[in-house]
Amino acid sequence: MADFKLHCFAQSGNAYKVAMMLDLTGSAWEPVFVDYFVGQTRDPAWRAEVSEMGEVPVLEHRGERLTQSGMILDALAEITGRFGGRDARERREIWRWILFDNHKFTSYFATHRWLRTFAEPKGHPEVMAFLAGRISNNLGIVERHLKDRPFLLGDRPTIADLSLAGYLFYPVEETGYDLDTTHPAIAAWADRISELPGWRAPYEAMPARAAVAA
Amino acid sequence: MADFKLHCFAQSGNAYKVAMMLDLTGSAWEPVFVDYFVGQTRDPAWRAEVSEMGEVPVLEHRGERLTQSGMILDALAEITGRFGGRDARERREIWRWILFDNHKFTSYFATHRWLRTFAEPKGHPEVMAFLAGRISNNLGIVERHLKDRPFLLGDRPTIADLSLAGYLFYPVEETGYDLDTTHPAIAAWADRISELPGWRAPYEAMPARAAVAA
């Protein structure tokens, strides 16, 4: 029986951050498909039972339900003893990057992809330009940081890497960003993560239905 | 001599979250004014020395520099023994809310205020409408949660409350949101926080220059 159940759908990069962690730690897990595109996360019953914040991922483990990808990653680092900080300084460094990711890095990148590819109607050009400006600044900060380090904390991958890189594994056709040409340090870092044993791409790791439901 | 130095400016609600924590814990602290409105946080020298992420707050304590308000709040809860989680479950609950705050609650509310009041040029109407839609959803989630609890975790205020409430203490003229009429549970919760001993409003706690520099 699976130790972990992950409420998820393949298009959610925040769910993918957790799926990737479960894969890379060789954890026994199974997905619970959430049918986002027909409104499941907006259903009051789902919110009351699974997540009041109306979001995936939700991780079930030993009768407990955990939400928020950053918190789940931290819990999994503790449970598995992998990809966490080795001391107080490293743990703070990890949180610093995960918070930056939630506040700035994933948030604008993910919203831009969503409004570009999945939303109906698509994002207004002014909104897309606003998001693109923020994304450019945030990509620049991470590119600079990764220029002389293989991973965010240095030589070793941590949950901070899994959090920030989560959305970078979706196809260019969805994100609109080809980082190979514009941000080589970020692209090389994502490649290093994808070469870790057990790694799977988002659409291999999690179940999906067609993006736009009938 | 002050135990803590906080790099901040009064208009930053993320800096204010930390200033509020320092005030409420009776910590000896002094502000280091960051002249955001003339571009200090975009200066490469400032980024190299103070914060590569280009943001306040930055807290100096015993030779260490901490960044990201959520991480600083967590560190201060540990250092002061106040407003933190009492067990693993509470600590996870706190992180869950702080992550939600960074990803959703503060981020859209603060950006909306910024583009409405301080940015030049002001935000495009389509961008403002986009942000307002997100804000409405997030306010609804918190309003529902606070309907039957005085604080986010229950009877006792924690750093989660200080994080989410930070931007709610700015004047309606800046935020454009009068929550007294639209979100009474949130407004009452903010009032409860402002009644805690030591509390000061943002423009009392931190230094400011005129918002728009000459």
HADDOCK unambig.tbl for C-alpha pairs under 7 A between the chains (distance, minus, plus):
assign (segid A and resid 53 and name CA) (segid B and resid 141 and name CA) 6.34 0.50 0.50
assign (segid A and resid 67 and name CA) (segid B and resid 96 and name CA) 6.70 0.50 0.50
assign (segid A and resid 68 and name CA) (segid B and resid 96 and name CA) 5.79 0.50 0.50
assign (segid A and resid 68 and name CA) (segid B and resid 99 and name CA) 6.81 0.50 0.50
assign (segid A and resid 71 and name CA) (segid B and resid 92 and name CA) 6.75 0.50 0.50
assign (segid A and resid 71 and name CA) (segid B and resid 95 and name CA) 6.23 0.50 0.50
assign (segid A and resid 71 and name CA) (segid B and resid 96 and name CA) 6.10 0.50 0.50
assign (segid A and resid 92 and name CA) (segid B and resid 71 and name CA) 6.73 0.50 0.50
assign (segid A and resid 95 and name CA) (segid B and resid 71 and name CA) 6.23 0.50 0.50
assign (segid A and resid 96 and name CA) (segid B and resid 67 and name CA) 6.71 0.50 0.50
assign (segid A and resid 96 and name CA) (segid B and resid 68 and name CA) 5.79 0.50 0.50
assign (segid A and resid 96 and name CA) (segid B and resid 71 and name CA) 6.10 0.50 0.50
assign (segid A and resid 99 and name CA) (segid B and resid 68 and name CA) 6.81 0.50 0.50
assign (segid A and resid 99 and name CA) (segid B and resid 99 and name CA) 6.88 0.50 0.50
assign (segid A and resid 99 and name CA) (segid B and resid 102 and name CA) 6.79 0.50 0.50
assign (segid A and resid 102 and name CA) (segid B and resid 99 and name CA) 6.80 0.50 0.50
assign (segid A and resid 102 and name CA) (segid B and resid 102 and name CA) 5.91 0.50 0.50
assign (segid A and resid 102 and name CA) (segid B and resid 103 and name CA) 4.66 0.50 0.50
assign (segid A and resid 103 and name CA) (segid B and resid 102 and name CA) 4.66 0.50 0.50
assign (segid A and resid 103 and name CA) (segid B and resid 103 and name CA) 4.79 0.50 0.50
assign (segid A and resid 103 and name CA) (segid B and resid 107 and name CA) 6.40 0.50 0.50
assign (segid A and resid 107 and name CA) (segid B and resid 103 and name CA) 6.40 0.50 0.50
assign (segid A and resid 126 and name CA) (segid B and resid 126 and name CA) 6.48 0.50 0.50
assign (segid A and resid 126 and name CA) (segid B and resid 127 and name CA) 6.47 0.50 0.50
assign (segid A and resid 127 and name CA) (segid B and resid 126 and name CA) 6.47 0.50 0.50
assign (segid A and resid 127 and name CA) (segid B and resid 127 and name CA) 5.03 0.50 0.50
assign (segid A and resid 141 and name CA) (segid B and resid 53 and name CA) 6.35 0.50 0.50
